[in-house]
Amino acid sequence: MKNQDEGLRRVIGVRSLTVMAVNVTIGAGIFALPAVVAMQLGASAIWAYLLCGLLMVPTLLCFVELGTKITTSGGSYAYVEKAFGPLAGFLTNTLYWLGYAVMTDAALANVMVDNLATFFPVLTVPLYRVVFLALFMSGLAVLNVIGVKESSRFVVTITLIKIVPLLLLIVVGIFYVDVDNFKSENSFSITNLGEASLILFYAFGGAESVLCATGEIKEPKRTIPRGLLLGVLIIFLIYVLIQIVAQGILGDTLASQAAAPLAGVAEKVFGQYGMMLLVATAAISCFGTISGDLLVCSRIPYAAARDGLLPSYLAKLHPRFATPYRSIIMYALVGLLLSVSGGFRQLAIMSSASLLLVYAGVIAATIRLRGMKSENSFKIPGGLTVPVLAMMGTLWFLSNLAAREFIATGIFLILFTSVYFIMKKASSSNGQP
């Protein structure tokens, strides 16, 4: 992994990084999350949020430490590759952008179209659906090629548009809360708590993806700790407050409104127009998350190509805009193909397992690189205490995965390990190192 100036423009500051973290994390899931967690824990759901938040903090601190030590693009991939070599780096790179990010974006694209079809029924026609998705992904790709500064401004705007209705629902909805709805007559087990926390992990995961664009972050040793941790704090507060309002207004009926619990809350607070607003916000939320992912996660294959783990074709920067335009186009194209094929739905089941394995690799890299000297980098206090706690939390999350997710991930790893050695052999045959 090359630790030098990449030729990218460092234009992302603390505010942009914070907003990007909020944007890529708060997606469509928040509009169904309150009911899903309530199914497991009822009125005690708030405990799962607190547990998940506590378990995520040590892992995020590992990302902050490595992000200020290794300041080139690539995020998780760059850290694992530096610590454990090319094969581990290649697998981390592929797990993150293909096994997690692009699969999630493909799923969100379909959720977005489903919500828009409420207002534009023509999108239920397969041909028009495909055309819309093609125009959508193409438009985002063009915006990202033009420049990261323009893209980050766009992400900030979209994030504000989708967050404002949620904040409005919290501020007004708090006056409709009935405290009797928080009385829980049913006890819950550790198993229920584990399952609910795992669901929340899906919702909390992803904020660290903004570090994939570290090569375009201004003063990373200052910006990353402030921007990422502030973003995660905002995410946590929004999730918790939304759960409180939903439970306080809908009570025992919350768990039965799995399809659109926040739309039900909005209807109680604002009437029919409020429900329509939340449906539109859900579509905008998907739109914002995909645009944010394309901005940051397209840098992952670029970083691998830069380091010789993928074809060098993908490492080419645009001569005018200084963006990794070929990697951006490839990421958007794969996302489009998956979103229109329908086959991605079966593969999406492995996205959570992929992210957990990436987390485990980053935590292990934090331990391995503790002795790496880097001027003014952030260092987690307490020696190895925090990384060890982070690994324990990640392993606990992994223990709650279904067997089919382990099997799918195992097949994925075996397949791409084979791809790595085939590529390496082909490269050697061509006389390349």
Disulfide bonds with the S-S distance in Angstrom:
none
